[in-house]
Amino acid sequence: MKTKITKNTILIAITLILLVSFFICRPNPALAAQVLDSDGDTLSDADELSLYHTDPNQADTDGDGQDDYTEIYNGFSPLKAEPIKLSSLDSDNDGVPDSWEIRLGLDLLKTDTDGDGFADGVEVNNGYDPKSAEPKKLAKEIKVNLAEQKLAYYFNNVELENFLISSGVKSMPTPVGSFTVLDKVPSKNYGGTNFSYPNTKWNLHFTTQGLRYYIHGAYWHNKFGQPMSHGCVNVSYGNMERLYNFAQAGTSVEIS
């Protein structure tokens, strides 16, 4: 039996095709706004306005000859014509350096990104998510690579900083394995045969194996990048204070 195709049937079919095409092909306004990059600097307009506070219509906000993305990628402020490192700036005085704010997706000029009444720095140092008003805890981790003589530390799997350290010399090696920060000691005296380092700042005790081992500041040498210690992990004072404030009892320490 043959089906008769009427003019009305054809019109209905065409209408259905057009409706389907409209909803499939129509751009999503929210998605379009999210990826809009008016100045072509590879930073979205939304991020430029809400996070970096750069000009979404000007690729080089500070007019120093480097576009905003290039400066941020290389660790420099896109808001300062002079070459200032993001790690040395805390534009909103919230206790979180600008370099961390960018890596964590926080607002560079807003002390309390999530509006919960606690400054971003207070939340990060106490292990809470600075982007959520809910009291949500996030993981912290310190990793030491003895072969590379480097230390890196992470918040919610985001690397915040990495730098050279000095581990134990061959005759007094640094313990290898998985540890946690057991306690924090603001100032400590180190001493033994032929050495004395009084009032050493920022000490993170991570294991006791006959002796107590620490990640700590070192003011008596500047040879970071090569083994120098009696088994502890030496960190320059310029890097150790921030790490000490970030770390908490229970923070994971991986040494390999």
Sequence and secondary structure as in RCSB ss.txt:
>XXXX:A:sequence
MKTKITKNTILIAITLILLVSFFICRPNPALAAQVLDSDGDTLSDADELSLYHTDPNQADTDGDGQDDYTEIYNG
FSPLKAEPIKLSSLDSDNDGVPDSWEIRLGLDLLKTDTDGDGFADGVEVNNGYDPKSAEPKKLAKEIKVNLAEQK
LAYYFNNVELENFLISSGVKSMPTPVGSFTVLDKVPSKNYGGTNFSYPNTKWNLHFTTQGLRYYIHGAYWHNKFG
QPMSHGCVNVSYGNMERLYNFAQAGTSVEIS
>XXXX:A:secstr
      HHHHHHHHHHHHHHHHHHHS  HHHHHHH  TTSSSS HHHIIIII   TT SSTT SSS HHHHHHTT
B TT SS  BGGG  TT SSS HHHHHHHT  TT SSTT SSS HHHHHHTTB TT SS  B  EEEEEETTTTE
EEEEETTEEEEEEE B B TTS    EEEE  EEEEEEEEEETTEEEEEEEEEEEEEESSSEEEEEEE S   TT
S  BSSSEEEEHHHHHHHHHH  TT EEEE 
